[in-house]
Amino acid sequence: MSEIFDERRKALENEYIRRKERETLDKLRQEMAAEAAAKGQAGGRQCPLGHGALTEETKGSVVVDRCAQCGGVWLDKGELEELTNHAKSGGWFDNVMKSFSNE
């Protein structure tokens, strides 16, 4: 019987930690947006390598983020798969994807 209470206590503790982490992340995001607004920067996404703001570009039905400074392209979850579905015509991108799947 005590195992049930221990599991419940752990679950409640984990939920509390997740909620506090979420609150902290939300607060940090708000602070970053306020800093960007104070500097006159766009409130959009920043390059993960720290080069500057990302611009959105449309490739087929996918919107990718590109850094104007370093030229890096950043994809959100599922966008790579969406791009590979468009590249099934046997082009170079399809060959690259096949080389990864053959490992």
Secondary structure, 3 states (H helix, E strand, C coil): CHHHHHHHHHHHHHHHHHHHHHHHHHHHHHHHHHHHHHHCCCCCCECCCCCCEEEEEEECCEEEEEECCCCCEECCCCHHHHHHHHCCCCCHHHHHHHHHHCC
